[in-house]
Amino acid sequence: MMLPTHALVGMALALPIAMLAPDLAPAALLGGFLGGILPDLDLYAGHRRTLHFPTLYPIAAVPAALLAFLWPTTVAIAVAFVLIGAAAHCRMDIYGGGLELRPWEGTSDHAVYDHVARKWLPPRRFVAYDGSKGDLGIATLVAAPLVVLVEWPFVALVAGAIGIGVVYALLRRRLAALAPVVFGRVPDTLSQYVPARYRDDTSELRP
């Protein structure tokens, strides 16, 4: 799923705490937002493998959440929701498309790498691909209560995420066609940093 959806889901998971303890709302909402983004920081360095931990994030989130419950400081709450948001991100990626430039073609059986099982988890494709209508629909659905219940500046974060999501959804297929053209012109000295799927429409598949 696209990054805005992950960020919004991370914030939505923090919403109950934000409502029950308004003084902790900024830490919870920001933690969820950043946690939703965190795994995709590996986009150009082993995407869905380097920072994606579908088993380890949930395991780490349990003691972090317990600690935050027993010791509800802003730091403990923020850390807990970073891990919760990151865990949700990695699990959500399993239910989307595969790791390929054109996931709507369904040619990849790699969704997220599980470091514990030491294997790639296959995509379930309940959401066709990142930037699909279904993906945007989830983002919009999740954003609705956030817009109503959160305060500034988090309203701006939600609005910005939805705006980016709409633009990305509209351009998703065009970007797939454009990527090999653009990244194919990258100098040889920088080509090692360009994911293989952007150069020749093949996935970064490693055993």
Backbone as JSON, one array per atom type, in Angstrom:
{
  "sequence": "MMLPTHALVGMALALPIAMLAPDLAPAALLGGFLGGILPDLDLYAGHRRTLHFPTLYPIAAVPAALLAFLWPTTVAIAVAFVLIGAAAHCRMDIYGGGLELRPWEGTSDHAVYDHVARKWLPPRRFVAYDGSKGDLGIATLVAAPLVVLVEWPFVALVAGAIGIGVVYALLRRRLAALAPVVFGRVPDTLSQYVPARYRDDTSELRP",
  "N": [[0.83, -1.19, 0.0], [0.3, 2.37, -0.44], [2.47, 4.97, 0.85], [1.11, 7.22, 2.16], [-1.27, 5.95, 3.07], [-0.27, 4.11, 4.94], [0.85, 5.89, 6.82], [-1.43, 7.26, 7.73], [-2.94, 5.16, 8.82], [-1.26, 4.45, 10.92], [-1.52, 6.76, 12.53], [-4.26, 6.58, 13.06], [-4.39, 4.3, 14.65], [-3.36, 5.29, 16.96], [-5.29, 6.97, 17.82], [-7.32, 6.29, 19.83], [-5.85, 6.48, 22.29], [-5.09, 9.11, 22.12], [-7.55, 10.35, 22.43], [-8.36, 9.54, 24.97], [-6.34, 10.42, 26.62], [-5.57, 13.42, 26.35], [-3.27, 14.97, 26.82], [-1.24, 13.36, 26.07], [-1.64, 13.05, 23.44], [-0.19, 14.36, 21.23], [2.3, 12.92, 21.27], [1.45, 10.29, 20.86], [0.05, 10.39, 18.38], [2.0, 11.47, 16.64], [3.97, 9.54, 16.94], [2.63, 7.27, 15.88], [2.26, 8.15, 13.25], [4.94, 8.49, 12.33], [5.83, 5.88, 12.71], [4.27, 4.55, 10.84], [5.47, 5.41, 8.54], [8.16, 4.68, 8.76], [9.14, 1.94, 7.9], [9.25, 2.19, 5.08], [11.44, 3.73, 4.55], [13.43, 2.3, 3.5], [13.27, 2.31, 0.79], [15.09, 2.7, -1.35], [17.04, 0.95, -0.73], [17.11, -2.07, -0.63], [14.24, -2.6, -0.68], [11.34, -3.3, 1.24], [12.65, -5.15, 2.71], [15.03, -4.36, 4.1], [14.21, -2.54, 6.19], [11.8, -3.6, 6.84], [10.03, -5.54, 9.02], [8.04, -7.89, 9.54], [7.5, -9.72, 11.55], [9.16, -9.14, 13.74], [8.67, -6.42, 14.47], [5.94, -6.49, 15.55], [6.45, -8.17, 17.77], [8.24, -6.62, 19.25], [6.6, -4.47, 19.77], [4.77, -5.26, 21.71], [5.97, -5.45, 24.46], [6.74, -2.76, 24.51], [4.32, -1.38, 24.37], [3.17, -2.27, 26.74], [4.94, -1.21, 28.61], [4.48, 1.51, 28.12], [1.87, 1.69, 28.99], [2.14, 1.19, 31.73], [3.93, 3.13, 32.43], [3.29, 5.92, 31.48], [4.75, 8.05, 29.84], [5.66, 10.75, 27.61], [7.74, 9.95, 25.91], [7.73, 7.13, 26.16], [5.17, 6.55, 25.19], [5.37, 7.54, 22.56], [7.43, 5.92, 21.46], [6.2, 3.4, 21.66], [4.06, 3.67, 19.86], [5.39, 4.2, 17.5], [6.5, 1.7, 17.01], [4.16, 0.17, 16.88], [2.87, 1.35, 14.68], [4.77, 0.79, 12.68], [4.69, -1.99, 12.73], [2.06, -2.46, 11.87], [2.26, -1.4, 9.29], [4.04, -3.22, 7.99], [2.58, -5.6, 8.12], [0.33, -4.87, 6.65], [1.42, -4.56, 4.11], [1.66, -7.16, 3.26], [-0.86, -7.82, 2.46], [-1.25, -6.48, 0.17], [-0.05, -5.77, -3.18], [2.69, -7.33, -5.03], [6.33, -7.01, -4.9], [7.18, -5.17, -7.27], [7.47, -3.27, -10.31], [5.1, -2.93, -11.72], [2.67, -3.86, -10.1], [0.05, -4.6, -10.56], [0.09, -6.47, -12.51], [0.7, -8.82, -11.33], [3.06, -10.48, -11.17], [5.04, -10.97, -9.33], [6.04, -12.87, -6.48], [6.83, -11.9, -4.12], [6.28, -10.16, -1.26], [6.82, -9.07, 1.42], [9.81, -9.32, 3.26], [10.51, -11.77, 5.66], [12.45, -11.76, 8.37], [12.71, -13.52, 10.45], [11.61, -16.0, 9.66], [13.2, -16.19, 7.5], [12.56, -15.81, 4.77], [10.73, -14.67, 1.85], [7.52, -13.35, 2.19], [4.52, -14.11, 0.54], [2.46, -11.99, -1.59], [-0.91, -11.19, -0.74], [-2.79, -9.77, -2.1], [-5.27, -8.59, -1.5], [-5.74, -5.91, -1.52], [-5.31, -4.44, -4.53], [-2.92, -3.1, -5.51], [-0.32, -0.74, -4.57], [-1.51, 2.54, -4.48], [-3.8, 1.99, -5.83], [-7.4, 2.11, -6.48], [-8.69, 0.91, -4.35], [-6.74, 1.09, -2.36], [-6.54, 3.9, -2.05], [-9.13, 4.31, -1.2], [-9.12, 3.08, 1.35], [-7.3, 4.76, 2.66], [-8.74, 7.17, 2.63], [-10.99, 6.47, 4.13], [-9.85, 5.94, 6.62], [-8.82, 8.43, 7.17], [-11.03, 10.05, 7.64], [-12.21, 9.99, 10.4], [-9.97, 10.99, 11.69], [-9.62, 13.62, 10.73], [-11.8, 14.83, 11.88], [-11.42, 14.48, 14.63], [-8.76, 15.03, 15.5], [-6.42, 17.67, 16.35], [-4.95, 20.79, 15.19], [-1.42, 20.69, 14.66], [-1.98, 18.34, 13.37], [-4.2, 17.93, 11.79], [-3.38, 19.12, 9.45], [-1.37, 17.34, 8.69], [-2.88, 15.07, 8.11], [-4.53, 16.02, 6.03], [-2.54, 16.66, 4.18], [-1.44, 14.13, 3.7], [-3.59, 12.78, 2.5], [-3.91, 14.38, 0.22], [-1.46, 13.91, -1.12], [-1.8, 11.19, -1.52], [-4.0, 11.09, -3.28], [-2.96, 12.34, -5.59], [-0.86, 10.58, -6.14], [-2.28, 8.19, -6.64], [-3.65, 8.9, -8.96], [-1.56, 9.17, -10.75], [-0.2, 6.79, -10.69], [0.07, 4.54, -12.57], [1.19, 5.84, -14.75], [3.59, 6.68, -13.66], [4.87, 4.24, -13.36], [5.4, 3.58, -15.99], [7.11, 5.62, -16.64], [9.32, 5.42, -14.94], [11.43, 3.46, -15.75], [12.49, 4.85, -17.92], [13.42, 7.29, -16.88], [15.19, 6.48, -14.75], [16.84, 4.89, -16.2], [18.64, 6.56, -17.34], [20.39, 7.33, -15.44], [23.64, 8.11, -14.24], [26.42, 5.79, -14.48], [27.89, 5.67, -12.14], [26.06, 6.08, -10.18], [24.14, 4.21, -10.56], [24.1, 1.89, -9.07], [22.62, 2.44, -6.87], [20.05, 2.53, -7.7], [17.0, 0.88, -7.62], [16.49, -2.36, -9.05], [14.01, -2.88, -10.23], [13.2, -0.41, -11.13], [14.81, 0.08, -13.25], [14.57, -1.93, -15.2], [12.1, -3.02, -14.95], [12.02, -5.29, -13.37], [11.76, -7.19, -10.37], [13.35, -6.61, -7.2], [14.53, -9.25, -6.32], [15.69, -11.37, -3.98], [17.06, -14.34, -2.62]],
  "CA": [[0.0, 0.0, 0.0], [1.1, 3.58, -0.57], [2.95, 5.54, 2.1], [0.08, 7.97, 2.89], [-2.17, 5.03, 3.75], [0.44, 3.6, 6.11], [0.98, 6.98, 7.79], [-2.76, 7.52, 8.29], [-3.31, 4.02, 9.67], [-0.48, 4.61, 12.14], [-2.17, 7.79, 13.33], [-5.57, 6.09, 13.49], [-4.17, 3.37, 15.74], [-3.05, 6.09, 18.15], [-6.42, 7.86, 18.11], [-7.96, 6.05, 21.14], [-5.03, 7.05, 23.36], [-5.15, 10.57, 21.99], [-8.84, 10.8, 22.94], [-8.44, 9.26, 26.4], [-5.31, 11.19, 27.34], [-5.22, 14.52, 25.43], [-1.91, 15.47, 27.05], [-0.32, 12.44, 25.39], [-2.07, 12.96, 22.04], [0.88, 14.64, 20.25], [3.29, 11.84, 21.24], [0.82, 9.1, 20.29], [-0.26, 10.62, 16.97], [3.25, 11.61, 15.89], [4.6, 8.22, 16.94], [1.93, 6.43, 14.9], [2.55, 8.69, 11.91], [6.32, 8.15, 11.98], [5.93, 4.43, 12.61], [3.69, 4.16, 9.57], [6.41, 5.77, 7.47], [9.5, 4.13, 9.01], [9.64, 0.83, 7.07], [9.48, 2.56, 3.68], [12.71, 4.45, 4.39], [14.35, 1.42, 2.78], [12.8, 2.28, -0.6], [16.21, 2.6, -2.29], [18.08, 0.09, -0.13], [16.5, -3.34, -0.31], [12.87, -2.28, -0.28], [10.53, -4.32, 1.91], [13.52, -6.12, 3.37], [15.98, -3.75, 5.03], [13.53, -1.98, 7.36], [10.51, -4.26, 7.02], [10.14, -6.68, 9.94], [6.65, -8.24, 9.83], [7.4, -10.5, 12.79], [9.89, -8.51, 14.84], [7.99, -5.21, 14.95], [4.87, -6.83, 16.48], [7.02, -8.7, 19.0], [8.79, -5.48, 20.0], [5.52, -3.55, 20.14], [4.05, -5.73, 22.9], [6.54, -4.89, 25.69], [6.75, -1.3, 24.45], [2.97, -0.94, 24.73], [2.99, -2.55, 28.18], [5.72, -0.2, 29.33], [3.78, 2.79, 27.97], [0.68, 1.61, 29.84], [2.56, 1.27, 33.13], [4.74, 4.34, 32.61], [2.81, 6.7, 30.32], [5.44, 9.29, 29.52], [5.59, 11.06, 26.18], [8.72, 9.13, 25.2], [7.26, 5.75, 26.13], [4.02, 6.5, 24.29], [5.85, 7.75, 21.19], [8.15, 4.71, 21.03], [5.23, 2.32, 21.51], [3.27, 3.84, 18.65], [6.29, 4.02, 16.36], [6.58, 0.26, 16.76], [2.83, -0.3, 16.47], [2.66, 1.83, 13.31], [5.66, 0.04, 11.8], [4.17, -3.36, 12.66], [0.88, -2.43, 11.01], [2.75, -1.17, 7.93], [4.59, -4.45, 7.41], [1.5, -6.58, 7.95], [-0.52, -4.39, 5.57], [2.09, -4.81, 2.83], [1.42, -8.54, 2.87], [-2.19, -7.93, 1.88], [-1.27, -5.73, -1.08], [0.6, -6.39, -4.32], [4.06, -7.77, -4.88], [7.43, -6.06, -5.03], [7.44, -5.06, -8.7], [7.13, -1.95, -10.82], [3.69, -2.95, -12.11], [2.09, -4.93, -9.28], [-1.26, -5.04, -11.07], [0.3, -7.61, -13.4], [0.78, -10.01, -10.48], [4.16, -11.36, -11.58], [5.97, -11.18, -8.22], [5.54, -13.58, -5.32], [7.54, -11.31, -2.99], [5.58, -9.02, -0.67], [7.65, -8.56, 2.5], [10.77, -10.31, 3.74], [10.42, -12.1, 7.08], [13.79, -12.1, 8.81], [12.64, -14.64, 11.38], [11.44, -17.2, 8.84], [14.23, -16.13, 6.46], [11.95, -16.0, 3.46], [9.78, -13.67, 1.41], [6.11, -13.68, 2.33], [3.84, -13.81, -0.73], [1.38, -11.0, -1.51], [-2.28, -11.72, -0.73], [-3.47, -8.97, -3.13], [-6.61, -8.15, -1.15], [-5.7, -4.59, -2.15], [-4.63, -4.8, -5.79], [-1.56, -2.56, -5.55], [-0.18, 0.57, -3.96], [-2.03, 3.57, -5.36], [-5.04, 1.55, -6.47], [-8.61, 2.73, -5.94], [-8.92, 0.33, -3.04], [-5.76, 1.69, -1.46], [-6.98, 5.27, -1.78], [-10.36, 4.21, -0.42], [-8.74, 2.81, 2.74], [-6.71, 5.99, 3.19], [-9.82, 8.13, 2.84], [-11.82, 5.97, 5.23], [-9.09, 6.11, 7.85], [-8.6, 9.85, 7.39], [-12.27, 10.73, 8.03], [-12.28, 10.29, 11.83], [-8.82, 11.79, 12.11], [-9.89, 15.02, 10.42], [-12.82, 15.31, 12.82], [-11.05, 14.37, 16.05], [-7.45, 15.56, 15.88], [-6.27, 19.12, 16.31], [-3.82, 21.32, 14.45], [-1.13, 20.62, 13.22], [-2.2, 16.99, 12.85], [-5.16, 18.03, 10.7], [-2.6, 19.41, 8.25], [-0.71, 16.09, 8.29], [-3.89, 14.2, 7.51], [-4.9, 16.61, 4.74], [-1.4, 16.51, 3.28], [-1.32, 12.72, 3.32], [-4.66, 12.48, 1.54], [-3.58, 15.08, -1.02], [-0.4, 13.16, -1.78], [-2.37, 9.92, -1.93], [-4.84, 11.3, -4.47], [-2.06, 12.59, -6.72], [-0.13, 9.33, -6.44], [-3.22, 7.25, -7.24], [-3.94, 9.34, -10.32], [-0.37, 9.05, -11.59], [0.51, 5.55, -10.39], [0.43, 3.76, -13.75], [2.08, 6.64, -15.58], [4.9, 6.65, -13.02], [5.47, 2.95, -13.66], [5.91, 3.65, -17.36], [8.15, 6.64, -16.71], [10.47, 5.07, -14.12], [12.58, 2.9, -16.47], [13.06, 5.87, -18.81], [14.17, 8.25, -16.06], [16.29, 5.85, -14.03], [17.75, 4.31, -17.18], [19.61, 7.6, -17.71], [21.23, 7.64, -14.29], [25.06, 7.79, -14.5], [26.86, 4.49, -13.99], [28.39, 5.79, -10.77], [24.91, 6.11, -9.26], [23.18, 3.18, -10.94], [24.03, 0.85, -8.05], [21.62, 2.85, -5.89], [18.72, 2.49, -8.32], [16.42, -0.47, -7.55], [16.44, -3.05, -10.35], [12.67, -2.78, -10.82], [13.07, 0.9, -11.76], [15.63, 0.12, -14.45], [14.14, -2.84, -16.25], [10.81, -3.59, -14.59], [12.13, -6.56, -12.66], [11.75, -6.97, -8.94], [14.57, -6.84, -6.44], [14.25, -10.51, -5.67], [16.87, -12.06, -3.48], [16.61, -15.49, -1.82]],
  "C": [[0.88, 1.25, 0.0], [1.41, 4.18, 0.8], [1.9, 6.37, 2.83], [-0.9, 7.09, 3.65], [-1.53, 4.5, 5.03], [0.52, 4.67, 7.2], [-0.36, 7.25, 8.49], [-3.23, 6.39, 9.2], [-2.54, 4.09, 10.98], [-1.08, 5.64, 13.08], [-3.5, 7.29, 13.88], [-5.44, 5.11, 14.65], [-3.89, 4.09, 17.06], [-4.24, 6.93, 18.62], [-7.1, 7.56, 19.45], [-7.18, 6.64, 22.31], [-5.11, 8.56, 23.33], [-6.46, 11.12, 22.55], [-8.93, 10.62, 24.46], [-7.46, 10.09, 27.22], [-4.82, 12.31, 26.43], [-3.8, 15.05, 25.6], [-0.87, 14.6, 26.35], [-0.62, 12.33, 23.9], [-0.94, 13.27, 21.05], [1.89, 13.51, 20.13], [2.7, 10.61, 20.55], [0.61, 9.26, 18.79], [1.01, 10.73, 16.13], [3.99, 10.28, 15.83], [3.97, 7.3, 15.92], [2.23, 6.85, 13.48], [3.95, 8.28, 11.46], [6.51, 6.65, 11.85], [5.35, 3.91, 11.31], [4.61, 4.43, 8.4], [7.71, 4.98, 7.55], [9.92, 3.0, 8.07], [9.97, 1.22, 5.63], [10.7, 3.45, 3.48], [13.76, 3.57, 3.69], [14.04, 1.35, 1.28], [13.94, 2.08, -1.61], [17.35, 1.75, -1.73], [17.45, -1.22, 0.31], [15.08, -3.19, 0.18], [12.1, -3.51, 0.2], [11.37, -5.45, 2.5], [14.38, -5.47, 4.44], [15.33, -3.25, 6.3], [12.14, -2.56, 7.58], [10.7, -5.51, 7.88], [8.73, -7.1, 10.37], [6.45, -9.07, 11.09], [8.03, -9.75, 13.97], [9.23, -7.23, 15.36], [6.83, -5.54, 15.9], [5.38, -7.36, 17.82], [7.55, -7.58, 19.87], [7.71, -4.54, 20.5], [4.82, -3.96, 21.42], [4.67, -5.22, 24.19], [6.57, -3.37, 25.7], [5.38, -0.73, 24.85], [2.7, -1.15, 26.21], [3.73, -1.52, 29.02], [5.02, 1.16, 29.28], [2.53, 2.83, 28.83], [1.04, 1.81, 31.32], [3.28, 2.57, 33.44], [4.45, 5.28, 31.44], [3.46, 8.07, 30.16], [5.35, 9.54, 28.02], [6.56, 10.2, 25.37], [8.23, 7.69, 25.07], [6.09, 5.58, 25.17], [4.47, 6.61, 22.84], [6.54, 6.5, 20.66], [7.18, 3.56, 20.77], [4.48, 2.45, 20.19], [4.13, 3.87, 17.39], [6.35, 2.54, 15.99], [5.25, -0.31, 16.3], [2.54, 0.11, 15.02], [3.51, 1.06, 12.31], [5.19, -1.4, 11.64], [2.96, -3.43, 11.74], [1.28, -2.26, 9.55], [3.19, -2.48, 7.29], [3.52, -5.51, 7.19], [0.6, -6.16, 6.79], [0.1, -4.68, 4.2], [1.87, -6.24, 2.33], [0.1, -8.68, 2.12], [-2.35, -7.1, 0.6], [-0.6, -6.51, -2.2], [2.04, -6.75, -4.04], [5.07, -6.65, -5.09], [7.85, -6.01, -6.5], [6.98, -3.69, -9.16], [5.65, -1.85, -11.18], [2.97, -4.08, -11.36], [0.72, -5.4, -9.74], [-1.13, -6.2, -12.05], [0.45, -8.92, -12.63], [1.88, -10.97, -10.82], [5.14, -11.67, -10.45], [5.3, -11.94, -7.07], [6.26, -13.11, -4.05], [6.78, -10.09, -2.48], [6.46, -8.34, 0.38], [8.58, -9.68, 2.95], [10.62, -10.5, 5.24], [11.79, -12.58, 7.54], [13.8, -13.28, 9.79], [12.52, -15.96, 10.61], [12.49, -17.3, 7.73], [13.66, -16.44, 5.08], [11.03, -14.83, 3.14], [8.36, -14.18, 1.62], [5.39, -13.28, 1.05], [2.74, -12.78, -0.55], [0.01, -11.67, -1.56], [-3.15, -11.01, -1.78], [-4.94, -8.7, -2.8], [-6.81, -6.7, -1.59], [-4.8, -4.77, -3.37], [-3.17, -4.35, -5.84], [-1.53, -1.2, -4.87], [-0.63, 1.65, -4.94], [-3.28, 3.16, -6.1], [-6.23, 2.28, -5.85], [-8.92, 2.2, -4.54], [-8.0, 0.89, -1.98], [-6.18, 3.11, -1.07], [-8.26, 5.27, -0.95], [-10.08, 3.96, 1.05], [-8.17, 4.07, 3.39], [-7.78, 7.02, 3.52], [-10.69, 7.74, 4.03], [-11.14, 6.19, 6.57], [-8.94, 7.59, 8.2], [-9.84, 10.56, 7.95], [-12.36, 11.0, 9.53], [-11.13, 11.14, 12.33], [-9.07, 13.28, 11.88], [-10.85, 15.63, 11.44], [-12.27, 15.42, 14.24], [-9.7, 14.94, 16.43], [-7.42, 17.08, 15.74], [-5.07, 19.5, 15.44], [-2.54, 21.08, 15.24], [-1.4, 19.24, 12.6], [-3.26, 16.97, 11.76], [-4.42, 18.29, 9.39], [-1.87, 18.16, 7.76], [-1.68, 15.16, 7.58], [-4.27, 14.71, 6.12], [-3.77, 16.45, 3.72], [-1.24, 15.08, 2.79], [-2.37, 12.33, 2.29], [-4.38, 13.14, 0.2], [-2.52, 14.34, -1.81], [-0.94, 11.84, -2.32], [-3.21, 10.04, -3.19], [-3.97, 11.49, -5.71], [-1.34, 11.31, -7.14], [-1.05, 8.32, -7.13], [-3.53, 7.62, -8.69], [-2.78, 9.09, -11.27], [0.31, 7.69, -11.51], [0.95, 4.79, -11.64], [1.35, 4.53, -14.68], [3.49, 6.65, -14.99], [5.62, 5.34, -13.3], [6.07, 2.93, -15.06], [7.11, 4.6, -17.47], [9.44, 6.22, -16.0], [11.64, 4.48, -14.9], [13.26, 3.91, -17.38], [13.95, 6.82, -18.02], [15.39, 7.61, -15.42], [17.27, 5.15, -14.98], [18.82, 5.27, -17.62], [20.51, 8.01, -16.55], [22.67, 7.27, -14.6], [25.46, 6.46, -13.87], [27.32, 4.54, -12.54], [27.27, 5.76, -9.74], [23.93, 4.96, -9.5], [23.04, 2.09, -9.88], [22.98, 1.16, -6.98], [20.2, 2.82, -6.43], [18.17, 1.07, -8.24], [16.26, -1.08, -8.94], [15.08, -2.89, -11.02], [12.44, -1.44, -11.51], [13.84, 0.98, -13.06], [15.06, -0.74, -15.57], [12.85, -3.57, -15.91], [10.92, -5.01, -14.05], [12.2, -6.28, -11.19], [13.12, -7.23, -8.33], [14.38, -8.13, -5.67], [15.56, -11.19, -5.27], [16.38, -13.2, -2.61], [16.81, -15.21, -0.33]]
}
